[in-house]
């Protein structure tokens, strides 16, 4: 089909975390492979890992156990898995381009300042609101982000939706759209007075997983897909289906929510370095605006607590 080329400017960016912001996917694989080797099983192949990525823990664990057939109970597996995660997750680091991207998006709050509104040239820009939408539960989120509190402080606490959020019904995690629609709602419920609500098509979802891409597409949002190189290799030749959300991750459910091949709503990038802000109608203020007292005064103090 002819791709859509005209979109409203992006007003909100919604981020996955694992494998998108932090390089945790190889750590997940390491932890699983340690357990598999212990019980004489082969390493986790990407054909299986691709199905686990992005899903809530219970859903991913069920898929894993169907494949692995370990000679231990699920409770014992989870106990060993959690211990390995606690050991290795603190080693996670931001992926290429992440720190610059979040810093630049955070800088767009300048456009809400009186000084920016009084300047004709800078008034062309607008604030881009951001939220986190991760399938990681609260405990894992705290462990993974403990060394990166300043980086994650850009996500205000009320704009973080985690995998164990009670507002997401059981069975409605990624690839269903609920987590991204909820993330958008957290933004709309906290917009400055007088700012009109943000619509799904004004949102840009950042994802690395195939179920996550489908979740974003089902939510009616534009999507950036920045997968692990091995995941990209696993879906080589099927990229168009991935970007349309048509890999069948949720089965034959609400198919009207899915995109079409080459519809222009989703894009692939190998990583987040050199992100093309102009393509999405995002204007980034110059770095020097960070020195303005009004910017320093409202820097978020929502630092991730160790016990959150």
C-alpha positions as CSV (number, residue, x, y, z in Angstrom):
1,X,0.0,0.0,0.0
2,X,1.0,3.6,-0.3
3,X,2.7,4.6,2.9
4,X,1.1,7.5,4.9
5,X,3.5,10.4,4.9
6,X,1.6,13.1,6.7
7,X,1.3,12.8,10.4
8,X,0.7,15.2,13.2
9,X,3.9,16.1,15.2
10,X,4.8,13.6,17.9
11,X,3.7,15.0,21.3
12,X,4.5,11.9,23.4
13,X,7.2,9.3,23.4
14,X,6.5,6.0,25.2
15,X,9.4,3.7,26.0
16,X,9.9,0.1,26.6
17,X,13.0,-0.6,28.8
18,X,14.6,-4.1,28.4
19,X,16.7,-4.3,25.3
20,X,15.6,-0.8,24.3
21,X,16.9,1.5,27.0
22,X,19.1,-1.0,28.9
23,X,21.2,-3.8,27.5
24,X,19.4,-6.4,29.6
25,X,18.5,-8.9,26.9
26,X,21.9,-10.6,26.9
27,X,21.7,-10.7,30.7
28,X,18.4,-12.5,30.5
29,X,19.9,-15.0,28.1
30,X,22.9,-15.5,30.3
31,X,20.8,-16.3,33.4
32,X,18.5,-18.7,31.5
33,X,21.4,-20.5,29.9
34,X,23.1,-21.0,33.3
35,X,20.0,-22.8,34.4
36,X,19.6,-24.8,31.2
37,X,23.2,-25.9,31.3
38,X,22.8,-27.0,34.9
39,X,20.0,-29.4,33.9
40,X,21.7,-30.6,30.7
41,X,19.6,-28.6,28.3
42,X,20.8,-26.7,25.2
43,X,21.1,-22.9,25.2
44,X,18.1,-20.8,24.6
45,X,17.7,-20.3,20.8
46,X,16.6,-16.9,19.4
47,X,13.5,-18.5,17.9
48,X,12.2,-19.1,21.4
49,X,13.7,-16.0,23.0
50,X,12.0,-13.8,20.4
51,X,8.6,-15.1,21.7
52,X,9.6,-14.3,25.3
53,X,10.7,-10.8,24.8
54,X,8.5,-8.0,25.8
55,X,5.8,-10.2,27.5
56,X,4.9,-10.0,31.1
57,X,6.8,-12.4,33.4
58,X,4.0,-15.0,33.9
59,X,3.3,-15.2,30.2
60,X,7.0,-15.5,29.2
61,X,7.6,-18.1,31.9
62,X,4.8,-20.2,30.7
63,X,6.1,-20.2,27.1
64,X,9.6,-20.9,28.4
65,X,8.5,-23.9,30.4
66,X,6.6,-25.4,27.6
67,X,9.8,-25.4,25.6
68,X,12.5,-26.2,28.2
69,X,10.7,-29.0,30.1
70,X,13.0,-28.6,33.0
71,X,13.0,-31.4,35.7
72,X,12.2,-28.8,38.5
73,X,9.1,-27.0,39.6
74,X,8.3,-23.6,38.3
75,X,8.8,-22.2,41.8
76,X,12.3,-23.6,42.0
77,X,13.1,-22.3,38.5
78,X,11.9,-18.8,39.4
79,X,13.9,-18.9,42.6
80,X,17.1,-19.7,40.8
81,X,16.3,-17.3,38.0
82,X,15.6,-14.4,40.4
83,X,18.9,-15.0,42.2
84,X,20.9,-14.9,39.0
85,X,19.1,-11.7,37.9
86,X,19.8,-10.0,41.2
87,X,23.5,-10.8,40.6
88,X,23.8,-9.8,37.0
89,X,21.2,-7.0,36.4
90,X,23.3,-4.4,38.1
91,X,25.8,-4.8,35.2
92,X,23.2,-3.5,32.7
93,X,24.1,-0.3,30.8
94,X,22.2,2.1,28.5
95,X,22.2,1.1,24.9
96,X,23.8,3.3,22.2
97,X,22.0,6.7,21.7
98,X,19.7,6.3,24.7
99,X,21.3,8.9,27.0
100,X,21.4,11.5,24.3
101,X,17.8,10.8,23.2
102,X,16.3,11.1,26.6
103,X,18.3,14.2,27.4
104,X,17.1,15.9,24.2
105,X,13.5,14.9,24.7
106,X,13.7,16.1,28.3
107,X,15.1,19.5,27.0
108,X,11.8,20.1,25.1
109,X,10.2,21.1,28.4
110,X,11.9,24.5,27.6
111,X,9.0,25.2,25.2
112,X,6.6,25.5,28.2
113,X,8.8,28.3,29.7
114,X,7.7,31.9,29.4
115,X,11.1,32.8,27.8
116,X,10.6,30.3,25.0
117,X,7.0,31.4,24.4
118,X,8.2,35.0,24.0
119,X,10.7,34.0,21.3
120,X,9.1,33.7,17.9
121,X,11.6,31.2,16.5
122,X,11.6,28.9,19.5
123,X,7.8,29.0,19.8
124,X,7.7,26.7,16.8
125,X,8.6,23.8,19.0
126,X,6.5,22.0,21.7
127,X,7.2,19.9,24.7
128,X,7.4,16.2,24.1
129,X,6.0,14.3,27.0
130,X,7.6,10.9,27.9
131,X,6.4,7.8,29.8
132,X,7.8,4.3,30.5
133,X,5.9,1.2,29.6
134,X,7.8,-1.9,30.6
135,X,6.8,-5.5,31.3
136,X,9.5,-5.6,34.1
137,X,7.9,-5.9,37.5
138,X,8.6,-3.4,40.3
139,X,11.4,-5.5,41.9
140,X,13.3,-6.1,38.7
141,X,12.8,-2.5,37.7
142,X,14.5,-1.3,40.9
143,X,17.5,-3.7,40.5
144,X,18.0,-2.8,36.8
145,X,17.9,0.9,37.3
146,X,19.6,1.2,40.6
147,X,22.9,2.4,38.9
148,X,21.0,4.7,36.5
149,X,18.8,6.7,38.8
150,X,19.6,10.0,37.1
151,X,18.9,8.6,33.7
152,X,15.5,7.2,34.7
153,X,14.6,10.3,36.7
154,X,13.4,11.8,33.4
155,X,10.4,9.4,33.8
156,X,8.2,11.0,36.4
157,X,7.0,8.4,38.9
158,X,3.3,8.7,37.9
159,X,4.4,8.2,34.3
160,X,6.0,4.8,34.8
161,X,3.8,1.8,34.0
162,X,5.4,-1.5,35.1
163,X,4.6,-5.1,34.4
164,X,2.9,-5.7,37.7
165,X,0.7,-2.6,37.5
166,X,-2.7,-3.6,38.8
167,X,-4.4,-1.4,36.3
168,X,-3.4,-3.8,33.5
169,X,-5.8,-6.8,33.6
170,X,-4.4,-10.3,33.7
171,X,-3.7,-11.5,30.1
172,X,-3.6,-8.0,28.7
173,X,0.1,-7.4,28.7
174,X,2.1,-7.0,25.5
175,X,1.3,-7.8,22.7
176,X,-2.1,-6.4,23.7
177,X,-2.2,-2.5,23.6
178,X,-3.3,-1.9,27.3
179,X,0.2,-0.9,28.7
180,X,0.7,1.8,26.0
181,X,-2.8,3.1,26.3
182,X,-2.4,3.3,30.0
183,X,1.0,5.1,29.6
184,X,-0.7,7.6,27.4
185,X,-3.4,8.1,30.0
186,X,-0.8,8.8,32.7
187,X,0.4,11.6,30.5
188,X,-3.0,13.0,29.7
189,X,-4.0,13.0,33.3
190,X,-1.0,15.2,34.2
191,X,-0.8,17.6,31.4
192,X,-0.4,21.3,32.2
193,X,-3.7,23.2,32.4
194,X,-5.0,24.2,29.0
195,X,-3.0,21.7,27.0
196,X,-5.3,19.5,24.9
197,X,-5.2,15.7,25.4
198,X,-2.7,13.8,23.3
199,X,-4.1,11.3,20.8
200,X,-2.7,7.8,20.0
201,X,-1.5,9.0,16.6
202,X,0.5,11.8,18.3
203,X,2.4,9.1,20.2
204,X,5.7,7.4,19.2
205,X,6.4,4.0,20.8
206,X,10.0,2.9,21.2
207,X,10.3,-0.9,21.2
208,X,12.9,-3.7,20.6
209,X,10.6,-6.7,20.9
210,X,8.1,-8.1,18.3
211,X,5.3,-8.4,20.9
212,X,6.0,-4.8,21.9
213,X,5.8,-3.5,18.3
214,X,2.4,-5.3,18.0
215,X,1.3,-3.7,21.2
216,X,2.2,-0.2,19.9
217,X,0.4,-0.8,16.6
218,X,-2.7,-2.2,18.3
219,X,-2.7,1.0,20.4
220,X,-3.0,3.1,17.2
221,X,0.4,4.6,17.7
222,X,3.5,5.1,15.5
223,X,6.4,2.8,16.4
224,X,10.2,2.8,16.3
225,X,11.6,-0.7,16.2
226,X,15.2,-1.0,17.4
227,X,15.8,-4.7,18.0
228,X,18.8,-6.7,19.2
229,X,20.9,-7.6,16.1
230,X,20.2,-11.3,16.6
231,X,16.4,-10.6,16.8
232,X,16.7,-8.7,13.6
233,X,18.4,-11.7,12.0
234,X,15.7,-14.0,13.3
235,X,13.1,-12.0,11.5
236,X,15.1,-11.3,8.3
237,X,12.8,-11.0,5.3
238,X,9.7,-10.5,7.6
239,X,10.5,-7.0,8.7
240,X,7.4,-5.5,7.0
241,X,5.2,-7.9,8.9
242,X,6.9,-7.0,12.2
243,X,6.5,-3.3,11.6
244,X,2.8,-3.8,10.8
245,X,2.3,-5.8,14.0
246,X,1.3,-8.8,11.9
247,X,3.4,-11.6,13.4
248,X,0.4,-13.1,15.1
249,X,1.8,-12.7,18.7
250,X,-1.7,-12.2,20.1
251,X,-3.4,-14.6,17.8
252,X,-6.5,-13.9,15.9
253,X,-7.8,-11.2,18.3
254,X,-9.0,-7.8,17.4
255,X,-7.2,-7.9,14.0
256,X,-8.7,-4.5,13.1
257,X,-6.1,-3.0,15.4
258,X,-3.2,-4.2,13.3
259,X,-1.4,-2.2,10.7
260,X,-0.8,-2.9,7.0
261,X,2.4,-3.6,5.3
262,X,4.3,-0.5,4.3
263,X,1.7,1.8,5.8
264,X,4.2,4.3,7.1
265,X,3.3,4.0,10.8
266,X,6.5,2.2,11.9
267,X,10.2,2.4,11.2
268,X,13.2,0.2,11.9
269,X,16.5,1.6,13.3
270,X,19.6,-0.5,14.2
271,X,19.9,1.6,17.4
272,X,18.9,5.0,18.7
273,X,22.0,7.0,17.8
274,X,21.5,10.0,15.5
275,X,17.7,9.8,15.9
276,X,15.9,11.8,13.2
277,X,13.8,14.2,15.3
278,X,12.7,16.2,12.3
279,X,11.0,13.2,10.8
280,X,8.6,13.1,13.7
281,X,8.0,16.8,14.0
282,X,10.2,17.1,17.1
283,X,12.2,20.3,17.6
284,X,15.1,20.1,20.1
285,X,16.1,23.3,21.9
286,X,19.9,24.1,22.0
287,X,21.8,22.7,24.9
288,X,22.4,26.1,26.5
289,X,18.8,26.4,27.5
290,X,19.6,23.9,30.3
291,X,21.6,26.7,32.0
292,X,18.5,28.8,32.4
293,X,17.3,29.0,36.0
294,X,13.8,28.0,35.1
295,X,15.1,24.7,33.7
296,X,17.3,24.0,36.7
297,X,14.4,24.6,39.0
298,X,12.1,21.9,37.6
299,X,14.6,19.1,37.1
300,X,12.7,16.0,38.2
301,X,13.6,14.7,41.7
302,X,11.8,11.4,40.9
303,X,14.9,9.3,41.5
304,X,14.3,5.6,41.4
305,X,14.4,4.3,45.0
306,X,16.2,1.1,45.7
307,X,13.2,-0.3,47.4
308,X,10.6,1.0,44.9
